Amino acid sequence: MSDTGPVEGRGEQNQQEEREAAKRRILALAEKERIPVEETSRAVPDRRWRRGQR
């Protein structure tokens, strides 16, 4: 039974490494898809379409 300890430790270490790799992939993808603030504009409401609804 003492053989299962190191195996579980390695399994947990592998899972931790996989989680860290997945986190890095997600962050890299998010950074790639991120739109810089300078390229966005503040939305200005267009209230003209509401005139016909009243």
C-alpha positions, 0 to 999 in steps of 0.5 A: 500500500505504500506504493500508492502514495507516490502514484497519487502524488504524481497524479495530483502533480500532473493534474495541477500542471494540466490546470496551470497549462489550461489557465495559461491557454485561456489567458493567452486566448483572452489576451488575443481576443481582447479589444484595447480601450482605445479602439472602443467607443462609448455607446451613445443611445439613439432615442430616435427609434423610441419616438414611433413607439409612443 
